[in-house]
Amino acid sequence: MARFVRDAAVPGATPAAQRAILVRERANDVSALVQTDPIAVQQRFWSDWNTTTREKTLNRISLDQRKFVLDWLKRQGRTDLKMIEVGCGAGWLCSDLTPFGALTATDFCAEVLERAQARLPQVNFVAGDFMELDFGEAQYDVVICLEVLAHVADQPAFMARLARLLRPGGVLMLATQNAPVLQRWNKVPPPKPGNLRTWVDRHQLRALLEPQFEVDEISSLTPLANQGIMRLVNSEKLNRPIRLLFGDALERLKERAWLGWTLMTLARKPA
Ligand SMILES: C[S@@+](CC[C@H](N)C(=O)[O-])C[C@H]1O[C@@H](n2cnc3c(N)ncnc32)[C@H](O)[C@@H]1O
């Protein structure tokens, strides 16, 4: 039976977001997790965020996600892929994707996408609520989706929509914030109105993927943490000499220990 849970019990939620979070009481069952907030409020929040943040800067987290996506695409050796980027934000990744084929990119924010469209006429930008837009069924070889899952109202329904876009055998490349790292090892400011935010851990991510996809890989990327013992473990003072001696071996070790900010997945729609 559905019930409202106390705000403090919802991962990543703070008072502003909590009033809007409805969780059915089935422990660890992410299929029962739904958040709400008016679409117009979400659009306003993300329009501001993309304008003030993502149109201006790219951080290490995004650069690592880009590397992962491009490495995989290069390995396909194809330039005729039909791709869609869902929640493309400011469209910063799009010009890197177009060498691999035809690209549609979609996000909430019409005015942000208008600017992206002016920069990148070769991309088909479509503005609107992804949960309402119709991109057809089984149309795409690749779906790319970076840091959107945590911010949608209904994660299982969102995943089902991503799967619907793909042809049998098509691939989803999805990045999402790694809940334990953000909750335990980082100080992240509370979400503002319109910023739905439910981070998942790797088990929850797998549970969300498995009804629709065969999971090829889930890994953690970009060890970043500024709280507790992790401040020391990640300090430049300690890491610089280790890097000089062993290259990026320590970073890879931390990623293997699931200490990366991002959970990155490659999943395939069954053929
Ligand atoms: C954290 S940002 C990530 C943006 C971009 N992928 C990046 O890595 O910079 C989340 C994005 O998801 C978009 N988004 C969230 N819910 C959406 C929805 N229902 N329909 C379309 N876009 C949505 C937001 O507008 C925002 O641009």
The ligand as an SDF file (V2000), in Angstrom:
LIG
                    3D

 27 29  0  0  0  0  0  0  0  0999 V2000
   21.8970   16.9620  -14.5060 C   0  0  0  0  0  0  0  0  0  0  0  0
   21.2710   17.5590  -16.0280 S   0  0  0  0  0  0  0  0  0  0  0  0
   22.2870   16.6800  -17.1990 C   0  0  0  0  0  0  0  0  0  0  0  0
   22.3110   17.3420  -18.5340 C   0  0  0  0  0  0  0  0  0  0  0  0
   23.3280   16.7840  -19.5140 C   0  0  0  0  0  0  0  0  0  0  0  0
   23.0490   15.4070  -19.8420 N   0  0  0  0  0  0  0  0  0  0  0  0
   24.7130   16.9340  -18.9390 C   0  0  0  0  0  0  0  0  0  0  0  0
   25.3500   15.9000  -18.6380 O   0  0  0  0  0  0  0  0  0  0  0  0
   25.1530   18.0640  -18.8050 O   0  0  0  0  0  0  0  0  0  0  0  0
   19.7000   16.7470  -16.1860 C   0  0  0  0  0  0  0  0  0  0  0  0
   18.9950   17.0960  -17.4840 C   0  0  0  0  0  0  0  0  0  0  0  0
   17.8390   16.2780  -17.6140 O   0  0  0  0  0  0  0  0  0  0  0  0
   16.8110   17.0750  -18.1900 C   0  0  0  0  0  0  0  0  0  0  0  0
   15.5110   16.4720  -17.8470 N   0  0  0  0  0  0  0  0  0  0  0  0
   15.1170   16.0580  -16.6370 C   0  0  0  0  0  0  0  0  0  0  0  0
   13.8640   15.5520  -16.7200 N   0  0  0  0  0  0  0  0  0  0  0  0
   13.4890   15.6600  -18.0250 C   0  0  0  0  0  0  0  0  0  0  0  0
   12.3020   15.3300  -18.7320 C   0  0  0  0  0  0  0  0  0  0  0  0
   11.2490   14.7800  -18.1190 N   0  0  0  0  0  0  0  0  0  0  0  0
   12.2580   15.5860  -20.0540 N   0  0  0  0  0  0  0  0  0  0  0  0
   13.3200   16.1560  -20.6870 C   0  0  0  0  0  0  0  0  0  0  0  0
   14.4750   16.4960  -20.0630 N   0  0  0  0  0  0  0  0  0  0  0  0
   14.5390   16.2470  -18.7440 C   0  0  0  0  0  0  0  0  0  0  0  0
   17.0290   18.4510  -17.5820 C   0  0  0  0  0  0  0  0  0  0  0  0
   16.4310   19.4760  -18.3230 O   0  0  0  0  0  0  0  0  0  0  0  0
   18.5520   18.5450  -17.5460 C   0  0  0  0  0  0  0  0  0  0  0  0
   19.0590   19.1820  -18.6970 O   0  0  0  0  0  0  0  0  0  0  0  0
  1  2  1  0
  2  3  1  0
  2 10  1  0
  3  4  1  0
  4  5  1  0
  5  6  1  0
  5  7  1  0
  7  8  2  0
  7  9  1  0
 10 11  1  0
 11 12  1  0
 11 26  1  0
 12 13  1  0
 13 14  1  0
 13 24  1  0
 14 15  1  0
 14 23  1  0
 15 16  2  0
 16 17  1  0
 17 18  1  0
 17 23  2  0
 18 19  1  0
 18 20  2  0
 20 21  1  0
 21 22  2  0
 22 23  1  0
 24 25  1  0
 24 26  1  0
 26 27  1  0
M  CHG  2   2   1   9  -1
M  END
$$$$
